[in-house]
Amino acid sequence: MTEIAARLDERARQLEQWIAAGQVREENVGAEVTDQKDGAGEEARAEVDSAGIERHLAELRQIEQARARLAAGTYGQCVDCGEKIAPGRLQAQLTAARCTACQAQFERRP
């Protein structure tokens, strides 16, 4: 479990750095715009950066939830059915909260 916590911490640090870098870029949008074409390009890049930041924030929330499950002793246990999550799934997706069957069912919900 110590290795898992360390991997979660490292991923959280990476995400926090990327978020900070993206926010700096967003603040600088339009700072050196010389014409409408440049402005449109900057706005498009800012939208992509904003979407990336949102993805990173969502992953950070998943990391916090995984940390809470670690602390509670329920990490690796499906939050829906209570069965163990396959080790390979957890290896690939440290923040997995559901077994593959429950995740598939969850994704089919409207």
Protein Blocks (a to p, Z undefined) as FASTA:
>chain_A
ZZmmmmmmmmmmmmmmmmmmmmmmmmmgoklccbfklmmmmmmmmmmmmmmmmmmmmmmm
mmmmmmmmmmnopgoiafklopacdfklmmmmmmlcbdfklmmmmmmpZZ
